[in-house]
Amino acid sequence: MKKTVLLLLSILILQTVFGQSENKSGINGNKFVQTESSFSHGEWFRFEMSYSGFLKAGEATITVNETVYKNKPVYHVVGKGWTTGAISWFFKVEDRYESYFDKQDIKPYKFIRDINEGGHTKNIEIEFDQVNHKAYVNNIKHNRKKVFDTKPNIQDMISTFYYLRDNLDIDNLQIGNEVHVDMFFDDENYGFKLKYLGKETITTEFGKIRALKFRPYVMAGRVFKEEESLTLWVSNDKNKVPLRIQADLAVGSLRADLDAFKGLKHPFKILVTD
């Protein structure tokens, strides 16, 4: 259960999911294009997680604020995740992720990962040099610093989601198209792949919402049944709100649903039915 909760919370905070570098084509020729921004200062999401459809597993929040980092105007996004209910009695998770990324091109300058998962702790800060393509990793817990080469326009776990919300060419995506993400996490470059599955109307806490459906690829093994075990839904509107993540696990399933939000930049489209 430990790795299950960690993986899903991480996916929620990165929120898994859209994105890559500008002026680059994905598989099948998908283009990344600059569009009207989908988010702004004050946006806030809260997610509730459940195990096998009935057992409450945890909560996560993501908050967007504006600030200045090294004389640059940036967005400061904070993602928090924690276990709740019966699961927290025998395994407690308290995770915090932060990203400082440029307000214009959404390139990250700093990423923080401060986690406590059942006594397993990490406290890592990463400074990104987007000009020279370097990541300066400070492992605070072990008092260890290292420098790594990165790919151009590298993303962190959090900035990936926001970059793709603003740049993925949704209008020209076709079912089966795949998108690649270049991301740096902890101390390594990580290749992330996402498949577009089409449009679907889903029932949520707020009513029926038209959604875009994606399949983030994960590593098959002890936690996930196979590499296509994860499904993500985001709202099919200008906000691209993350609505739901569902994971089929080696034992049972884990689901995260948006249950509260505020500060959306655009109207949230909910279908009205009789």
DAVENMO-V414652 format. One line per field, one symbol per residue. ss: DSSP state (2 for helix, 1 for strand, 0 for the rest). phi: phi as a letter, one per 30 degrees, with the letter a starting at -180 (. if undefined). A space follows every 50 residues. Layout:
# DAVENMO-V414652
ss=???
phi=???
This chain:
# DAVENMO-V414652
ss=02222222222222000000000010222011000000000001111111 10001111111111111110011111111111100022220011111111 11000001111111111001111111111000011111100001111110 00001000222222222102220000011111111001111111111111 11110011111111110000000100000111111000000111111110 001111111111000000001000
phi=.edddeddddddddggackacdhbcddiidccbdbdecbaejdbbbbccb chibcdclbbbbbcbcabbhicdbcccccbbadbiddddcaccbcbbbbc bedcchddcabbbbbbbijdcbbbbbcccddchbbcccddechbbbbbdb dehdcceddeddddecbddddcdcejdbbcbcbcbibadbccbbcdcjca cccbeckdbdbccbbddbddldccdadcdcbbcbddbddhddcabbbdce bibbbbbdbaaaiddbecdcdcbd
